Amino acid sequence: MVRRIPEHLRRLCRLTAALVLGLAHGACSTAPEYADATAKDDTMVPRPDSGDPSGTPSDTAPTLTESEVSDRIVALLDATLPNGRDFIGLFRTLAQEGDGDCPGADLAFTTPTSSCIASTGWEYFGYAPYVDRVEGDPGARVHLVEIGQASFVITDPDGPTFSAGGGFVHAEQLDSPEQQWEQSFSGSFIWTGEGPAWLKAGTQLGWTITGSRPTAGHRIALWGPLAVGAQWMFIDRLDWDEARCDGVPEVDLRVRDEAGHWYRWTAGQDCSACGPLAFLDQLDGEQPIGELCFDLSAGLASLDANNHFGEDG
C-alpha cells in the first residue's frame, strides 16, 4: 500500500467529524443519531428512544412489515448508491459554469465570508478546496480526488442550488496490480436541479470504503451510515468479492423506522443471498421476524464502477 493514502483518510476524518456532528445537531437537526445496536458500552452510544420508561419491560413492537423493510433496503442499495463520480462530476459541471475569476480556472474556491458571482450569473459561496492530481514516483503513483472539507453552496441563476457540508477524499493506486483504492465520504448533500437521484433526494452519509480491482475480480468493503431522503440505514459490514460466491456479498446492516427502531438483516456467510431479519428491541434484544433475500451484486458492481477515476479521472 502507498503510505500517503491512509494519511489522507485520517486527515478527512479529523476535518469532517465536527462538520458531521454540527449538521446532525444544527441544520439537519431532524436527522436521527446513528446508534450502534451491538455496542457493549451503553453509556457511550446514543440509542433511539422507543418511548419505554427506563428500566421497565419493553412492549415495543415493529412498525415495519417484512415487505416494508425489504423495500427500504432495495431503495438504498440499488444501482443508484451515492458515489464519487456523481458527486465530483456534478461539482465539476457546476464549477465550470463560472469564469476564470469566479470560481477560477482550477474550480476550487474559498469564499467563506461572502459569495462571488461569475459573469455568467452563477454564484459560489463557502469552502470547496477541490483537488485532482496524481502523486508519487513512477511505479507507486496515486490518483487523489478530493474536496477534503466541503462547506459550500453553488447557485444556478435559474434557481437550483447545490449544497454540501462534509468531505470527500478518494485515492486510487495506479501502478499496483491490485489497483487498491480507498474513500471516505461524509456529510450532507443536496442538489435541487436535474441530476443523480440520490443527490436530488438529499443524502446524508458517513462511510468509508476500501476496494481493489485485480484481474481475478473486484472487491469492496464498506462501513457506515446512509440516508437518502427519508430512508435510513447503518451498514455494519458489506463485503463484496466478484470472485467469491458468484458475487454474493456478506452483509450485516440495520434499517431504521420513523419511530427510531432498528431492524437487522444479515446474509452471505454461506454464499446465500437470503438471511434472517430481526427487530432490535431496546431491552429484549433481537426478535426474529422473517427472512429476506436480495442479490446485491449488481448494485455493488455499479458502486465499484462509479468510484473508478483511473489515471485521467
N, C-alpha and C positions, 0 to 999 in steps of 0.2 A: 504494500500500500504506500501511496505517496504521503509523506508526513504532513503536508500542508492541508490536506482535506479535513482531518479531524479538527484542526485549529480553526478553520472557517466555521465549522459547525458549532464549536464551542463558543466562538465569538457571537454567532447569531443567537444562541440560547441566552447569552448574557444580555444582548441588545433587546430582544423581544419579550423577555419574561415580564418586565414591568409594563410593556405595552399591552400584552395579552391580559394581564391581571387588571390593568386600568380599563380595558374595554369591557371586561366582564362585570365591572362594578360601576362603570360610567355610562358611556353612550350606548352600550349593549347590556344595560342592567337587567333586562328581562331574560338574558341567556342563563341557562342552568349551570351550576357548578358541576364540573366533571368529577364524579365520585368513583373511587376505586373500591368496588364491592368485595374484592379479595384481600384488601389490606388487613394486616393484623392489628395495627395500632389505630383504634377508632378515634383517638383524640387528635390525630394528625390529619385525617382525611375527611372533608365535608361530605355528607350524605344527604340526598334529597329527603325532605320532610314529608312523610306519608300521612301526617295528622294524628298519629297514635301518641298518647301521653307517654312520657319516658317511663320505662320500667314496667309497663303493662303488657299483657299478651296482645299480639297483633291480630287484628281482624281485617287487615288489608287484603283485598282481592285484586287479581289482574283486571285492568281496564281495557286491555287489548286482547283480541282473539288471536289464535294461531295465524289465521289468514292475514290479519292486520299487521302483525309483526313481520310476516313474510313480505307483505307489500312494502314495508319501510326498508327492509334490507335490500330488496330489489331496487327501490328508488335511490338508495345511497351508493350501492355497489354495482351499478350497471356500467355501461361504456362511457358515461359522461362524468366520471370521477374528476374532482379537481386535479389539475396537473400544471406543470411548469410551462409547457408550450402555450397553453391557453392564456395563462396569466402574463407571461413575458411577451407573448405575441400581441395581446391587447395593449399592454403598456407601450410597446414599440410603435404600434399603429397610431395610437393617440398622441404620443410624444412627437411623432413625425408630422402631425398636423400643425405644429407650431412653426417657428422660424429659427434662424441662426442665433438670434438673441434670446428668444424665449420659446422653448426651454434651453436651446443651444444645440450645437451640432452633435454633441455626444449623447444627447437625450436625457442626461442626468440633470436634476435641478434641486436646488435647496433654497426655497423661498419661505422660511418659517414665520416671518412676521407680516408679510404682505404678498399677494399673488403677483405674477407677471401675466400680461395679456399680449399674445402674439399679434402680428399684423393680420393674421387670418381670423382673429376673433376668439381663438382658443385660450382658455385661462388655466394657469398652472399654479397650484398652491401647495406648500408643505415641503416634505423632505423625501426625495427619491434618488438616492445615490446609486444609480444604475451602473453596473459593471458587466462587461462581456469581454473576456480576454483569455488567452492561452498562456499558461505559466509553466516554468520548469525547463530543464535541458532536454534536448532530443533523446528519446527513449524513455523519458519519465515526465511527459507533458500532461498537464491537467487543464481542461477547459472549465473555467469558472464563470457562471452566470448568476448574478445576484442583485437584489435590492435589499441589502442586509438589514436596513432599518427603514421600513416603509411607513410613512405617515403623510399621505397626500390626497388631494382632490384634483382631478382633471375635469374641466367643464367644457362641453361642446357648446358653441354659440347657439345651437338649436335647442339646448336644454339638458340632454342626458349628462350624467356625471359618473365618473369612475372614482370610488373612494376606497382607500386601502389603509389599514393600520396593522402593522406586524412586521413580518420579514420573510424573505425568501433567499436561500442560498443553495446552489446546485453545483456540484463538482463531478466531472467525468474524467477518468483516466483515458487517454487517447492511445497510448502505446502498449498497454498491457494486454496480453491475450485474453485475460478475464474481463477486460473492459469494465472494471468496477465503477460504480457511481454512488453518490450519497446526496441526500437532500433533506433540508429542514424547511418546513413551510408552516408558518404560524400567523394567526391574526384573523381579522375580519375584512371581507372584500365584497363589493357590490358594484355592478355596472348597470345603469338604468337604460342603456341603449340596446341595440341588437347585438347578439354575441352568444358565447357559450352559456348553456342553460344554468350551470352551477353559479356563474357569476351574476346572471340576471336574477336568480332566486335569492341571492345573498348567502354567503358561506362564511362559517367560522371553523377553523381547524387549527390543530397544533400537533402535526405529526412529523415523524422522522422516517425516512425510507433509506434502506441500503439495497443495492442491486448489483447485478453483474450480467454480462451478455457474452458468455463463452459460446463457442461453436456448438457444444453439446446441448445447450438450452438456456434460456434466460431465467433469471431468478430475481425475486423481490421479497424483502422482509419489511413489514410496515407496522408501526405502532402509533396510537394517538387518537384524540377526539376528532369528530367530524360532525358538522351540522350544515345542512343545505336547506334553506327555507325553514320550515317548521319541523324538519326531521332531524333527530339527534341520535348519535351513535358513539360508542367508545370501542376502538379496536385494540384489544389486549394483545392479540397476535394474529398476523396474517402472513403466512409463509408460503410462497408460490415458487415452484420449480417446474419448468416445462418438461424436464427430463424425468420427473418423478410422478408416479401415479397418474399418468396421462394428463398432467397439468392440474389435477385436483389439488387445491391448496389446503393447508392446515389452517383452521380458523378458530378463533376464540374471541367473540365480540359481544357487546351489550347494546341493546336498543332502549331508549328512554321514552316513556309516555309523557303526556302533558301534566300528569299529577306528580311527576318526579320518581316514578317507579321504573325499575330496570328489568330487562328480560335478556337472559344469556343463551346464546347459541354457539355450540362447538361442533366441529366436523373435520374430516380429513385425516384423522390419526391412523385410520385403517384404509386409506385411499378411497373412502366413500364420500360422496358429496352430501350424504344425509347425516344428520346428527340431532341430539336431543335439544329441546327448547325448554328452558326453566324460567319461572318467575322468581325474582330475587326479593324475598320478603325481608323486611328490616330486622326482625327478631327471630324468625323461624327458618331463615336460610333459603336454600334453593328448593323450589316447589316445581317438580316436573309437570309440564302441561302439554307435551306433544313432541313431534319430530318435524324438522324442516329439511328439505333437500334443495340445494342450489348448485348449479355449475357456474362458478365464478371465474373460470379460466379465461373467457373472452374479455371480461371487464378488466382483468389484471394484465392481459396481453396488451389491451388498449392503453392502460396506465403506463406500462413499460414504454410503449412506442411514443406516447405523448410526453414523456420525460426524457427523450433522447435528443440532445442538442448536437452531438457529434463535433467534428472539427470545425465546421463552418457555421454552426448554430442554427 
